[in-house]
Amino acid sequence: MKEVRRIGDVCKVEDGVIVNCSSMNNVSVEFKEAISFYKQAILSCFPNEIHSVYVRGSVPRGFGIEGVSDLDTIIITGSSQEKLSASDLDNIEKQVVERFPFVNGVEMSIFSLEEVLETSRFAIIPFMIKTHSICIYGDNVQKKLPQYRADKALANAHIYPLKAQLLQAKDELVGNDDPEDVKDCCVWIMKIIIRCGLAYVIEREHTYTRDLYPAYELFAKHYQGKEGEMRKALHYAVNPSEDIEELLTFLNTFGDWMIHESEKWLAEHNATNQKNLNL
């Protein structure tokens, strides 16, 4: 069983604006080699389709842990017509993990340039590029993106989809006979719960984090009566369970409470039920 460690930090905020503290200078030599190999593999496989590539998450902020951290990336294609082969992407991930076994998988989110630059309303991918990423190839779009604040538009991005995500997790768990799939679902939904818990208090704390432990701490500061249950979600995120009944019981209790809190928040801050709020 892995120890639940206090890893990560909240975002730096200046004059209300979230500051991007990601830098290649923060990346360890080992992860730099993996990033370089990944970039060349992407460009070799898709020489004409790629507009730019970004690495986000813990690694460019200096929190990458060998054997634990994924290589989280965002790929921007030149247009919505550019399609990247799923089998080729899977093969690239396989190559990276085989060559650099300390990389715990490669996540590749793919969007067109038009999608990323549509910023009249809040969207999580432009936000992640602007505030949590480094550009490793191409024309860096970060300067073309707006400034982002720790406000209700950001909170809504986590709170609005929570009910549907919890229902999806329950559906995926019921009758699932693949233990690894159950554990993957467990990690996915627990991260969502923890980050949504933070979203409830973003405007009170005037900050944000993608990191699970500080997100848990900020939630617990304001919801002391629910600290134990959120800590259990944190435990499940680090040590995923394959016990379906145990997970469903948790989602049917604390998960349902989270939905109730989300509905209260939306009634107050998003009465028109908008998926993405205006910036």
N, C-alpha and C positions, 0 to 999 in steps of 0.2 A: 504494500500500500504506500502510495506517495504521500509525503508530508505536504500539507497545505501551507505554502510559504508566502510571506509578505513580499511579493514581487510586483514591480511596476510603480507607477506614480500617476498623479493627475496632470492634466495638460497645463502648460504655462499659459497664462492669460495676461495680456497687456491692453489696458484701456478697453476692457471688455471683449477683446478679440483673441481667439485661440491662436497661439503661435505654434508653428511647425518646428519641432525640435529634432526631427529626423535628419540624419546626416550620414554620409558614407564614412565619416570619421568615427562614428560610433560602432561601426560594424567590425566584428573580429576578423582576423586574417582568414580563418577557416570559412566563415560565411561569405566573405568577399570572393573567395575562390568559387564557391557554389553559385553565387550570383553571376559571376563572369561566365561560368560554364552554361548556366541557364540562359543568359542573354544570347550567347552565340548559338545555342540550340534553337531558340525561338526564331532568330533571324535567318538561320540556315534553312529552317523548315518553311518559313513564311517570309521570303525576301521582299515581297512587294505589297503585302497587306497591312503591315504594321506602321502605325503613326508614331506611337511612343509606348514605353514600358515603364512601370513603376513598381517599386518594392515598398510594401507598407507593413504595419504591425510592429512586433516587438524587436525584430532584428535591426532595423535602421534607427531605433531609439536606444540601442545598446543593451537591451534586455534579452537578447537571443540566448537560449540555453540549448546546448548540444543534446540531441536525443529527445528533446521536448518541443522545440520551436519549429513551426512550419516555415516555409518560404512563401509568404503571402504576396501575390503580385496582381497588378491590374494592367491589362493590355488594352490599348486603344487602337482600333482599326481606322483606316482612312475614311471609310464610309460604312453605312449600314448594309451595303451590298457585299462587303467582304465577310466571308464565312471561313472560320478556322476549323479544320477537321478535328473532331473529338478524339478520334483514334490517334492522330498525330500528337495532340496535346497529352494524352495519356502516356504515349511513348516517351515524350520529353520528361514528364514527371518520373517515369521509371528510370530513365537514364540518370537524372539528377540524384535520386535516392540511392541507386546502385553505386554511383561514383562517390557520393558524399552521404554515407549511411547515418551520420548524425543529424541530417535534415529529416524532420518527421513529416514528410509529405510536402507537396507543392500545390498551393491553391492559385488558380488562374481565373480571374474574373475578366470577362471580355465585353467591351462596350465600344460603340462607334464614337467618333469625334463629335458628331451632332448631338448624341445623347449626353455626353459629358458637358458640353458647352451650353446646354439648355438649363439655365440656372435661375429662372424667374421664381421657381419654387424650390424648397429644400429637397435635395436628393443625397443619399448617403455616399454614393461613389464620388461625385465631385468634392464633397466634404472630406472624404478620406484622402483623395489626391492632394487637396490643398493643405490639410492639417496633419497628416500622418504618414506621408510617403516621400520617397526620393525618386527622381527620374533617373533611370539607368540607360535609357536610349531614346533618341528622337527629339521632337520639338516639345519642350516642356510646357504644358498648358497651365501650370500653377498660377502664373501671373495673370492669366485670363479669367481666373475664377474669383468669385467674390470673397470678402472677408467673412468668416463665420464666428458666431458668438455662442456661448453656452446659454441658450434661450429655449423658448417653448417650441420653436420650429425643429430644433435638434431633438428635444425630448419627445415630440410627437412621432418622429421617425422610429423610435423604439416602442412607444406606447400603442400607437394606432394598430399595428399588425399583431399585437400580442395574443389576442383571443384566437385568431385564425391559426397562429403558430402553435399554440397549446393544443388546439383541436387536431391539428395535423400530427403532432407528436403522439397524441393518444391513439390516433388511427394507425400510425406506423408501428406502435408497440403491440397493440392487440393481435394475438395470434402469431407474432413474429418468432420464427424458429431459428433465426440466425443470431447467435450471441454477439458477434462483432457488430452487426447492424444495430442491434439493441443498444450497445454501448456507444456507437456513433450518434445515435438519436439522443441518448442521454446527455452526452457532452454538448450537442447542438442546442437542445432546449434549455439546459441549465445556464449556458452562457447568455441566452436570450433573456431568461428570467432575471439574472444578476444585472445585466445592463439596463433592463427595463426598471428594475428597482432603483438604480442610479437616476434614471430619467425622471422619476417622481420628484427628485430633490435638486435637479440641475439648477433651477432658477433660484433656489434658496442658497445653494453653495457657489453659484457663479463659476463653475468649472465643469470639466468633463474628463472621462478616462475610458479607454477600451480595456484596461487591465482589470482583472476580476477581483483581486483582493481589495484594492482601494475603492472599487465600485461597491463592494459588499460593505466596507467600513462606512462609506458615506450614507448608504441606505440605513444601516444599523444605527447611526447617529440620530436619525429622525424617526425611525420605527423600532424603538428598543424592544417592544413586545414581540416583534417578528424577527429579531436578530438570529435566534436559534434556527429558524426555518431557512433563512437566507444563507446562514453558514452551512446548513445541510446541502443547499443547492450548490454552494461553492465546493463542498466535499465531493459531490457527485460529478461536478465538472472536471475535477482533478483525478478522481477515482471512480470512473463510470461503472455503474452496476449493470448486470445482465438479468437482474431479477425483475421481470415485467410487472408482477403484482405490486412489488415494493414501489416501483417508479410510478405506476398508475395511482396508487394510494397518495403519493406525494403530490402528483399533478392534480388529483381530485380534491385536495385539501388546500395546500398552499397555492397551487396553481389557480384554483378557483378564486381564492382571496386576491391574487394578483389581478385577475380579470375584473373583479369588483372595483379594485382601486383604479384600474385603467379606465373603466367606464365613468367613474367619478371625475377623474382628471379630464377626460375628453369632454364631458358635459360642461366643465368650467372653461376649458381652454380651446376647445375645438368643437363648438356646438353645431357647426355646419357639416361636421363629419368629413373633413378633407384629408385624403391620404397624405398629401404633402402640403405643408403650410407655406405661405409666401415668406420670402426672406425679408 
